[in-house]
Amino acid sequence: MQWIRDSIDFLRVGVEYNLAAAGVAVRDERGAVSTEMAVVIAAMVAIAVVLGAIFIAKAQSNANNIPDTVQAPTR
């Protein structure tokens, strides 16, 4: 779990450094990192879209596999 936090911190520093090098102000007067928040929200939306597409595809696949006729049970 720690490597995930380290990776996120590394990516955060990289994005913030590159934006600062390009002259983009990433922090406002209150200290919130608006660009970072936008990137995180965009990533969460992308994950939600992908999961939604997977769920819909799985549901359609299961619906298509329902047999048209059901045989009577044998005794």
Distance bins in CASP14 RR format, pairs under 12 A and 6 or more apart:
PFRMAT RR
TARGET T0000
AUTHOR 0000-0000-0000
RMODE 2
METHOD distances of the structure
MODEL  1
1 7 0 0 0 0 0 1 0 0 0 0 0
1 8 0 0 0 0 0 1 0 0 0 0 0
2 8 0 0 0 0 0 1 0 0 0 0 0
2 9 0 0 0 0 0 1 0 0 0 0 0
3 9 0 0 0 0 0 1 0 0 0 0 0
3 10 0 0 0 0 0 1 0 0 0 0 0
4 10 0 0 0 0 0 1 0 0 0 0 0
4 11 0 0 0 0 0 1 0 0 0 0 0
5 11 0 0 0 0 0 1 0 0 0 0 0
5 12 0 0 0 0 0 1 0 0 0 0 0
6 12 0 0 0 0 0 1 0 0 0 0 0
6 13 0 0 0 0 0 1 0 0 0 0 0
7 13 0 0 0 0 0 1 0 0 0 0 0
7 14 0 0 0 0 0 1 0 0 0 0 0
8 14 0 0 0 0 0 1 0 0 0 0 0
8 15 0 0 0 0 0 1 0 0 0 0 0
8 36 0 0 0 0 0 1 0 0 0 0 0
8 39 0 0 0 0 0 1 0 0 0 0 0
8 40 0 0 0 0 1 0 0 0 0 0 0
8 43 0 0 0 0 0 1 0 0 0 0 0
9 15 0 0 0 0 0 1 0 0 0 0 0
9 16 0 0 0 0 0 1 0 0 0 0 0
9 36 0 0 0 0 0 1 0 0 0 0 0
10 16 0 0 0 0 0 1 0 0 0 0 0
10 17 0 0 0 0 0 1 0 0 0 0 0
11 17 0 0 0 0 0 1 0 0 0 0 0
11 18 0 0 0 0 0 1 0 0 0 0 0
11 36 0 0 0 0 1 0 0 0 0 0 0
11 39 0 0 0 0 1 0 0 0 0 0 0
11 40 0 0 0 0 0 1 0 0 0 0 0
11 43 0 0 0 0 0 1 0 0 0 0 0
12 18 0 0 0 0 0 1 0 0 0 0 0
12 19 0 0 0 0 0 1 0 0 0 0 0
12 26 0 0 0 0 0 1 0 0 0 0 0
12 33 0 0 0 0 1 0 0 0 0 0 0
12 35 0 0 0 0 0 1 0 0 0 0 0
12 36 1 0 0 1 0 0 0 0 0 0 0
12 37 0 0 0 0 0 1 0 0 0 0 0
12 39 0 0 0 0 1 0 0 0 0 0 0
12 40 0 0 0 0 1 0 0 0 0 0 0
12 43 0 0 0 0 0 1 0 0 0 0 0
13 19 0 0 0 0 0 1 0 0 0 0 0
13 20 0 0 0 0 0 1 0 0 0 0 0
13 26 0 0 0 0 0 1 0 0 0 0 0
13 33 0 0 0 0 0 1 0 0 0 0 0
13 36 0 0 0 0 0 1 0 0 0 0 0
14 20 0 0 0 0 1 0 0 0 0 0 0
14 21 0 0 0 0 1 0 0 0 0 0 0
14 22 0 0 0 0 0 1 0 0 0 0 0
14 26 0 0 0 0 0 1 0 0 0 0 0
14 35 0 0 0 0 0 1 0 0 0 0 0
14 36 0 0 0 0 0 1 0 0 0 0 0
14 39 0 0 0 0 0 1 0 0 0 0 0
15 21 0 0 0 0 0 1 0 0 0 0 0
15 22 0 0 0 0 0 1 0 0 0 0 0
15 24 0 0 0 0 0 1 0 0 0 0 0
15 26 0 0 0 0 1 0 0 0 0 0 0
15 33 0 0 0 0 1 0 0 0 0 0 0
15 35 1 0 0 1 0 0 0 0 0 0 0
15 36 1 0 0 1 0 0 0 0 0 0 0
15 37 0 0 0 0 0 1 0 0 0 0 0
15 38 0 0 0 0 0 1 0 0 0 0 0
15 39 1 0 0 1 0 0 0 0 0 0 0
15 40 0 0 0 0 0 1 0 0 0 0 0
15 42 0 0 0 0 0 1 0 0 0 0 0
15 43 0 0 0 0 0 1 0 0 0 0 0
16 22 0 0 0 0 0 1 0 0 0 0 0
16 23 0 0 0 0 0 1 0 0 0 0 0
16 24 0 0 0 0 1 0 0 0 0 0 0
16 25 0 0 0 0 0 1 0 0 0 0 0
16 26 1 0 1 0 0 0 0 0 0 0 0
16 27 0 0 0 0 1 0 0 0 0 0 0
16 33 1 0 0 1 0 0 0 0 0 0 0
16 34 0 0 0 0 0 1 0 0 0 0 0
16 35 1 0 0 1 0 0 0 0 0 0 0
16 36 1 0 0 1 0 0 0 0 0 0 0
16 39 0 0 0 0 0 1 0 0 0 0 0
17 23 0 0 0 0 0 1 0 0 0 0 0
17 24 0 0 0 0 0 1 0 0 0 0 0
17 26 0 0 0 0 1 0 0 0 0 0 0
17 35 0 0 0 0 0 1 0 0 0 0 0
18 24 0 0 0 0 1 0 0 0 0 0 0
18 26 0 0 0 0 1 0 0 0 0 0 0
18 35 0 0 0 0 0 1 0 0 0 0 0
18 39 0 0 0 0 0 1 0 0 0 0 0
19 25 0 0 0 0 1 0 0 0 0 0 0
19 26 1 0 1 0 0 0 0 0 0 0 0
19 27 0 0 0 0 0 1 0 0 0 0 0
19 33 0 0 0 0 1 0 0 0 0 0 0
19 34 0 0 0 0 0 1 0 0 0 0 0
19 35 1 0 1 0 0 0 0 0 0 0 0
19 36 0 0 0 0 1 0 0 0 0 0 0
19 38 0 0 0 0 0 1 0 0 0 0 0
19 39 0 0 0 0 1 0 0 0 0 0 0
20 26 1 0 0 1 0 0 0 0 0 0 0
20 27 0 0 0 0 1 0 0 0 0 0 0
20 33 0 0 0 0 0 1 0 0 0 0 0
20 35 0 0 0 0 0 1 0 0 0 0 0
22 35 0 0 0 0 0 1 0 0 0 0 0
23 35 0 0 0 0 0 1 0 0 0 0 0
24 33 0 0 0 0 0 1 0 0 0 0 0
24 34 0 0 0 0 0 1 0 0 0 0 0
24 35 1 0 0 1 0 0 0 0 0 0 0
24 36 0 0 0 0 0 1 0 0 0 0 0
24 38 0 0 0 0 0 1 0 0 0 0 0
25 31 0 0 0 0 0 1 0 0 0 0 0
25 32 0 0 0 0 0 1 0 0 0 0 0
25 33 0 0 0 0 0 1 0 0 0 0 0
25 34 0 0 0 0 1 0 0 0 0 0 0
25 35 0 0 0 0 1 0 0 0 0 0 0
26 32 0 0 0 0 1 0 0 0 0 0 0
26 33 1 0 1 0 0 0 0 0 0 0 0
26 34 1 0 0 1 0 0 0 0 0 0 0
26 35 1 0 1 0 0 0 0 0 0 0 0
26 36 1 0 0 1 0 0 0 0 0 0 0
26 37 0 0 0 0 0 1 0 0 0 0 0
26 38 0 0 0 0 0 1 0 0 0 0 0
26 39 0 0 0 0 0 1 0 0 0 0 0
27 33 1 0 1 0 0 0 0 0 0 0 0
27 34 1 0 0 1 0 0 0 0 0 0 0
27 35 0 0 0 0 1 0 0 0 0 0 0
27 36 0 0 0 0 1 0 0 0 0 0 0
27 37 0 0 0 0 0 1 0 0 0 0 0
28 34 1 0 0 1 0 0 0 0 0 0 0
28 35 0 0 0 0 0 1 0 0 0 0 0
28 36 0 0 0 0 0 1 0 0 0 0 0
28 37 0 0 0 0 0 1 0 0 0 0 0
31 37 0 0 0 0 0 1 0 0 0 0 0
32 38 0 0 0 0 0 1 0 0 0 0 0
33 39 0 0 0 0 1 0 0 0 0 0 0
33 40 0 0 0 0 1 0 0 0 0 0 0
34 40 0 0 0 0 0 1 0 0 0 0 0
34 41 0 0 0 0 0 1 0 0 0 0 0
35 41 0 0 0 0 0 1 0 0 0 0 0
35 42 0 0 0 0 0 1 0 0 0 0 0
36 42 0 0 0 0 0 1 0 0 0 0 0
36 43 0 0 0 0 0 1 0 0 0 0 0
37 43 0 0 0 0 0 1 0 0 0 0 0
37 44 0 0 0 0 0 1 0 0 0 0 0
38 44 0 0 0 0 0 1 0 0 0 0 0
38 45 0 0 0 0 0 1 0 0 0 0 0
39 45 0 0 0 0 0 1 0 0 0 0 0
39 46 0 0 0 0 0 1 0 0 0 0 0
40 46 0 0 0 0 0 1 0 0 0 0 0
40 47 0 0 0 0 0 1 0 0 0 0 0
41 47 0 0 0 0 0 1 0 0 0 0 0
41 48 0 0 0 0 0 1 0 0 0 0 0
42 48 0 0 0 0 0 1 0 0 0 0 0
42 49 0 0 0 0 0 1 0 0 0 0 0
43 49 0 0 0 0 0 1 0 0 0 0 0
43 50 0 0 0 0 0 1 0 0 0 0 0
44 50 0 0 0 0 0 1 0 0 0 0 0
44 51 0 0 0 0 0 1 0 0 0 0 0
45 51 0 0 0 0 0 1 0 0 0 0 0
45 52 0 0 0 0 0 1 0 0 0 0 0
46 52 0 0 0 0 0 1 0 0 0 0 0
46 53 0 0 0 0 0 1 0 0 0 0 0
47 53 0 0 0 0 0 1 0 0 0 0 0
47 54 0 0 0 0 0 1 0 0 0 0 0
48 54 0 0 0 0 0 1 0 0 0 0 0
48 55 0 0 0 0 0 1 0 0 0 0 0
49 55 0 0 0 0 0 1 0 0 0 0 0
49 56 0 0 0 0 0 1 0 0 0 0 0
50 56 0 0 0 0 0 1 0 0 0 0 0
50 57 0 0 0 0 0 1 0 0 0 0 0
51 57 0 0 0 0 0 1 0 0 0 0 0
51 58 0 0 0 0 0 1 0 0 0 0 0
52 58 0 0 0 0 1 0 0 0 0 0 0
52 59 0 0 0 0 1 0 0 0 0 0 0
52 60 0 0 0 0 0 1 0 0 0 0 0
53 59 0 0 0 0 0 1 0 0 0 0 0
53 60 0 0 0 0 0 1 0 0 0 0 0
54 60 0 0 0 0 0 1 0 0 0 0 0
54 61 0 0 0 0 0 1 0 0 0 0 0
55 61 0 0 0 0 0 1 0 0 0 0 0
55 62 0 0 0 0 0 1 0 0 0 0 0
56 62 0 0 0 0 0 1 0 0 0 0 0
56 63 0 0 0 0 0 1 0 0 0 0 0
57 63 0 0 0 0 0 1 0 0 0 0 0
57 64 0 0 0 0 0 1 0 0 0 0 0
58 64 0 0 0 0 0 1 0 0 0 0 0
58 65 0 0 0 0 0 1 0 0 0 0 0
59 65 0 0 0 0 0 1 0 0 0 0 0
59 66 0 0 0 0 0 1 0 0 0 0 0
60 66 0 0 0 0 0 1 0 0 0 0 0
END
